[in-house]
Amino acid sequence: MKTLAIRLEDEQHARLSILAKLSGVSLTDTIRDAIESRIATLASDPEIAAKAEALTAEIDREAAEQRDAIATLFGTSKRTTPRGRQAKE
Protein backbone atom coordinates (compact mmCIF):
# COMPACT_ATOMS: atom_id res chain seq x y z
CA MET A 1 0.00 0.00 0.00
CA LYS A 2 1.32 3.43 -0.92
CA THR A 3 0.20 6.76 0.51
CA LEU A 4 0.07 9.77 -1.77
CA ALA A 5 -0.35 13.42 -0.92
CA ILE A 6 -2.01 15.48 -3.64
CA ARG A 7 -2.89 19.13 -3.95
CA LEU A 8 -6.34 20.09 -5.16
CA GLU A 9 -7.73 23.49 -5.88
CA ASP A 10 -10.31 24.48 -3.27
CA GLU A 11 -13.14 24.40 -5.79
CA GLN A 12 -12.10 20.99 -7.10
CA HIS A 13 -11.93 19.61 -3.56
CA ALA A 14 -15.36 21.04 -2.75
CA ARG A 15 -16.93 19.47 -5.86
CA LEU A 16 -15.26 16.14 -5.19
CA SER A 17 -16.34 16.16 -1.55
CA ILE A 18 -19.95 16.96 -2.44
CA LEU A 19 -20.07 14.26 -5.12
CA ALA A 20 -18.61 11.71 -2.71
CA LYS A 21 -21.14 12.67 -0.05
CA LEU A 22 -24.09 12.57 -2.49
CA SER A 23 -23.05 9.17 -3.80
CA GLY A 24 -22.59 7.76 -0.31
CA VAL A 25 -18.96 6.88 -1.01
CA SER A 26 -15.96 8.05 0.96
CA LEU A 27 -13.72 10.70 -0.53
CA THR A 28 -10.87 8.19 -0.60
CA ASP A 29 -12.94 5.62 -2.49
CA THR A 30 -14.13 8.29 -4.91
CA ILE A 31 -10.52 9.21 -5.67
CA ARG A 32 -9.54 5.53 -6.01
CA ASP A 33 -12.43 4.96 -8.44
CA ALA A 34 -11.35 7.97 -10.50
CA ILE A 35 -7.77 6.69 -10.61
CA GLU A 36 -8.91 3.21 -11.67
CA SER A 37 -11.01 4.76 -14.43
CA ARG A 38 -8.04 6.81 -15.66
CA ILE A 39 -5.75 3.77 -15.56
CA ALA A 40 -8.24 1.80 -17.66
CA THR A 41 -8.53 4.66 -20.16
CA LEU A 42 -4.76 5.00 -20.53
CA ALA A 43 -4.22 1.23 -20.74
CA SER A 44 -6.64 0.98 -23.66
CA ASP A 45 -5.00 3.86 -25.59
CA PRO A 46 -3.18 2.47 -28.67
CA GLU A 47 -0.56 5.23 -28.47
CA ILE A 48 0.26 4.27 -24.87
CA ALA A 49 0.38 0.59 -25.89
CA ALA A 50 2.89 1.42 -28.64
CA LYS A 51 5.03 3.32 -26.15
CA ALA A 52 4.86 0.36 -23.76
CA GLU A 53 6.02 -1.98 -26.52
CA ALA A 54 8.95 0.32 -27.35
CA LEU A 55 9.88 0.58 -23.67
CA THR A 56 9.74 -3.21 -23.30
CA ALA A 57 12.09 -3.60 -26.27
CA GLU A 58 14.49 -1.06 -24.76
CA ILE A 59 14.41 -2.87 -21.40
CA ASP A 60 15.15 -6.16 -23.21
CA ARG A 61 18.11 -4.58 -25.05
CA GLU A 62 19.53 -3.08 -21.86
CA ALA A 63 19.11 -6.37 -19.98
CA ALA A 64 20.89 -8.27 -22.76
CA GLU A 65 23.75 -5.76 -22.69
CA GLN A 66 24.08 -6.15 -18.92
CA ARG A 67 24.01 -9.97 -19.15
CA ASP A 68 26.71 -9.84 -21.83
CA ALA A 69 28.83 -7.51 -19.70
CA ILE A 70 28.51 -9.85 -16.73
CA ALA A 71 29.38 -12.84 -18.93
CA THR A 72 32.46 -11.00 -20.20
CA LEU A 73 33.54 -9.93 -16.72
CA PHE A 74 33.18 -13.35 -15.18
CA GLY A 75 34.44 -15.44 -18.06
CA THR A 76 31.25 -17.22 -19.01
CA SER A 77 30.84 -17.75 -22.73
CA LYS A 78 27.05 -17.73 -22.90
CA ARG A 79 25.95 -14.62 -24.78
CA THR A 80 22.31 -13.60 -24.92
CA THR A 81 19.97 -12.36 -27.60
CA PRO A 82 17.91 -9.18 -27.05
CA ARG A 83 15.02 -11.37 -25.83
CA GLY A 84 17.21 -12.90 -23.13
CA ARG A 85 17.68 -16.30 -24.78
CA GLN A 86 21.13 -17.74 -25.01
CA ALA A 87 22.73 -17.33 -28.41
CA LYS A 88 24.03 -20.48 -30.08
CA GLU A 89 27.77 -20.49 -30.38
C-alpha positions in Angstrom: 0.0 0.0 0.0 1.3 3.4 -0.9 0.2 6.8 0.5 0.1 9.8 -1.8 -0.4 13.4 -0.9 -2.0 15.5 -3.6 -2.9 19.1 -4.0 -6.3 20.1 -5.2 -7.7 23.5 -5.9 -10.3 24.5 -3.3 -13.1 24.4 -5.8 -12.1 21.0 -7.1 -11.9 19.6 -3.6 -15.4 21.0 -2.8 -16.9 19.5 -5.9 -15.3 16.1 -5.2 -16.3 16.2 -1.5 -20.0 17.0 -2.4 -20.1 14.3 -5.1 -18.6 11.7 -2.7 -21.1 12.7 0.0 -24.1 12.6 -2.5 -23.0 9.2 -3.8 -22.6 7.8 -0.3 -19.0 6.9 -1.0 -16.0 8.0 1.0 -13.7 10.7 -0.5 -10.9 8.2 -0.6 -12.9 5.6 -2.5 -14.1 8.3 -4.9 -10.5 9.2 -5.7 -9.5 5.5 -6.0 -12.4 5.0 -8.4 -11.3 8.0 -10.5 -7.8 6.7 -10.6 -8.9 3.2 -11.7 -11.0 4.8 -14.4 -8.0 6.8 -15.7 -5.8 3.8 -15.6 -8.2 1.8 -17.7 -8.5 4.7 -20.2 -4.8 5.0 -20.5 -4.2 1.2 -20.7 -6.6 1.0 -23.7 -5.0 3.9 -25.6 -3.2 2.5 -28.7 -0.6 5.2 -28.5 0.3 4.3 -24.9 0.4 0.6 -25.9 2.9 1.4 -28.6 5.0 3.3 -26.2 4.9 0.4 -23.8 6.0 -2.0 -26.5 8.9 0.3 -27.4 9.9 0.6 -23.7 9.7 -3.2 -23.3 12.1 -3.6 -26.3 14.5 -1.1 -24.8 14.4 -2.9 -21.4 15.2 -6.2 -23.2 18.1 -4.6 -25.1 19.5 -3.1 -21.9 19.1 -6.4 -20.0 20.9 -8.3 -22.8 23.8 -5.8 -22.7 24.1 -6.2 -18.9 24.0 -10.0 -19.2 26.7 -9.8 -21.8 28.8 -7.5 -19.7 28.5 -9.9 -16.7 29.4 -12.8 -18.9 32.5 -11.0 -20.2 33.5 -9.9 -16.7 33.2 -13.3 -15.2 34.4 -15.4 -18.1 31.3 -17.2 -19.0 30.8 -17.8 -22.7 27.1 -17.7 -22.9 26.0 -14.6 -24.8 22.3 -13.6 -24.9 20.0 -12.4 -27.6 17.9 -9.2 -27.0 15.0 -11.4 -25.8 17.2 -12.9 -23.1 17.7 -16.3 -24.8 21.1 -17.7 -25.0 22.7 -17.3 -28.4 24.0 -20.5 -30.1 27.8 -20.5 -30.4 
